[in-house]
Amino acid sequence: METEKNCCNGDCCLKHKHREDKEYRDLIHRLNRIEGQVRGIRSMVEEERYCVDIITQVSAISSALNAFNKALLSQHIKTCVADNIRNGNDEVVDELCETLKKLMK
């Protein structure tokens, strides 16, 4: 079962979530690829590459970030949201709705 902990540091309370090894590796792998793509675009700008080529790569990064968000959101719903609802914490539904609003700007 996934656990969510609150850790208060001064005025700020942060939530933490333990992730299973497979989920953790998948998310880090996706982020590493995105990081590499961003570095590639920086090189393209430094090399004065053609605008359309850079725009194409930026679009690929946007798609990769959307895929990352979808994977993370899916896991969040299956673990954090479901566990909180089972434990009687329906406030997590409001949090999810606010998160979805932010994603759909």
C-alpha contacts under 8 A as a table, 3 or more apart, distances in Angstrom:
res1	aa1	res2	aa2	distance
1	M	79	T	7.97
2	E	17	K	7.10
2	E	18	H	6.18
2	E	19	R	7.11
2	E	79	T	6.38
2	E	80	C	7.19
2	E	83	D	7.96
3	T	17	K	5.85
3	T	18	H	5.97
3	T	80	C	7.90
4	E	15	K	6.55
4	E	16	H	5.38
4	E	17	K	4.61
4	E	18	H	6.90
4	E	80	C	7.41
5	K	15	K	5.57
5	K	16	H	5.07
5	K	17	K	6.58
6	N	13	C	6.46
6	N	14	L	5.67
6	N	15	K	4.54
6	N	16	H	6.28
7	C	13	C	5.68
7	C	14	L	5.35
7	C	15	K	6.35
7	C	16	H	7.49
8	C	11	D	7.31
8	C	12	C	5.89
8	C	13	C	4.18
8	C	14	L	6.23
9	N	12	C	5.39
9	N	13	C	6.07
9	N	14	L	7.72
10	G	13	C	7.81
19	R	23	E	6.19
19	R	24	Y	5.77
20	E	23	E	5.47
20	E	24	Y	6.13
21	D	24	Y	5.07
21	D	25	R	6.02
22	K	25	R	5.20
22	K	26	D	6.12
23	E	26	D	5.15
23	E	27	L	6.22
24	Y	27	L	5.32
24	Y	28	I	6.17
25	R	28	I	5.19
25	R	29	H	5.92
26	D	29	H	5.09
26	D	30	R	6.23
27	L	30	R	5.18
27	L	31	L	6.23
27	L	68	F	7.06
27	L	72	L	7.73
28	I	31	L	5.02
28	I	32	N	6.03
29	H	32	N	5.13
29	H	33	R	6.32
30	R	33	R	5.22
30	R	34	I	6.29
30	R	64	A	7.64
30	R	68	F	6.67
31	L	34	I	5.01
31	L	35	E	6.02
31	L	68	F	7.79
32	N	35	E	5.01
32	N	36	G	6.19
33	R	36	G	5.07
33	R	37	Q	6.24
34	I	37	Q	4.98
34	I	38	V	6.26
34	I	61	I	6.26
34	I	64	A	6.66
34	I	65	L	7.36
35	E	38	V	5.15
35	E	39	R	6.30
36	G	39	R	5.09
36	G	40	G	6.14
37	Q	40	G	4.91
37	Q	41	I	6.35
37	Q	57	Q	7.53
37	Q	61	I	6.67
38	V	41	I	5.12
38	V	42	R	6.33
38	V	58	V	7.98
38	V	61	I	7.39
39	R	42	R	5.02
39	R	43	S	6.33
40	G	43	S	5.10
40	G	44	M	6.25
41	I	44	M	4.87
41	I	45	V	6.24
41	I	54	I	6.34
41	I	57	Q	6.82
41	I	58	V	7.39
42	R	45	V	5.17
42	R	46	E	6.21
43	S	46	E	4.96
43	S	47	E	5.98
44	M	47	E	5.02
44	M	48	E	6.15
44	M	49	R	5.24
44	M	54	I	6.74
45	V	48	E	4.97
45	V	49	R	5.97
45	V	54	I	7.52
46	E	49	R	7.75
49	R	53	D	7.01
49	R	54	I	7.07
50	Y	53	D	5.50
50	Y	54	I	6.64
51	C	54	I	5.19
51	C	55	I	6.13
52	V	55	I	4.97
52	V	56	T	6.10
53	D	56	T	5.17
53	D	57	Q	6.51
54	I	57	Q	5.14
54	I	58	V	6.22
55	I	58	V	4.98
55	I	59	S	6.18
56	T	59	S	5.13
56	T	60	A	6.42
57	Q	60	A	4.96
57	Q	61	I	6.39
58	V	61	I	5.07
58	V	62	S	6.30
59	S	62	S	5.02
59	S	63	S	6.32
60	A	63	S	5.12
60	A	64	A	6.21
61	I	64	A	4.92
61	I	65	L	6.10
62	S	65	L	5.14
62	S	66	N	6.18
63	S	66	N	5.04
63	S	67	A	6.20
64	A	67	A	5.06
64	A	68	F	6.20
65	L	68	F	4.94
65	L	69	N	6.18
66	N	69	N	5.03
66	N	70	K	6.15
67	A	70	K	5.05
67	A	71	A	6.22
68	F	71	A	5.25
68	F	72	L	6.16
69	N	72	L	5.12
69	N	73	L	5.84
70	K	73	L	5.14
70	K	74	S	5.98
71	A	74	S	5.21
71	A	75	Q	6.34
72	L	75	Q	5.24
72	L	76	H	6.08
73	L	76	H	4.90
73	L	77	I	6.18
74	S	77	I	5.29
74	S	78	K	6.22
75	Q	78	K	5.06
75	Q	79	T	5.95
75	Q	80	C	7.85
76	H	79	T	5.32
76	H	80	C	5.18
76	H	81	V	6.27
77	I	80	C	5.97
77	I	81	V	4.77
77	I	82	A	6.14
78	K	81	V	6.47
78	K	82	A	5.64
78	K	83	D	7.98
79	T	82	A	5.43
79	T	83	D	5.77
80	C	83	D	5.29
80	C	84	N	6.03
81	V	84	N	5.22
81	V	85	I	6.18
81	V	92	V	6.03
81	V	93	V	7.09
81	V	96	L	7.77
82	A	85	I	5.22
82	A	86	R	6.17
83	D	86	R	5.10
83	D	87	N	6.21
84	N	87	N	5.02
84	N	88	G	6.33
84	N	89	N	5.04
84	N	90	D	6.95
84	N	92	V	6.63
85	I	88	G	5.05
85	I	89	N	5.15
85	I	90	D	5.39
85	I	92	V	7.27
86	R	89	N	7.44
89	N	92	V	6.34
90	D	93	V	5.69
90	D	94	D	7.63
91	E	94	D	5.36
91	E	95	E	6.57
92	V	95	E	4.90
92	V	96	L	6.12
93	V	96	L	5.00
93	V	97	C	6.20
94	D	97	C	5.05
94	D	98	E	6.25
95	E	98	E	5.18
95	E	99	T	6.19
96	L	99	T	4.98
96	L	100	L	6.16
97	C	100	L	5.12
97	C	101	K	6.27
98	E	101	K	5.07
98	E	102	K	6.40
99	T	102	K	5.17
99	T	103	L	6.35
100	L	103	L	5.02
100	L	104	M	6.19
101	K	104	M	5.22
101	K	105	K	6.59
102	K	105	K	5.70
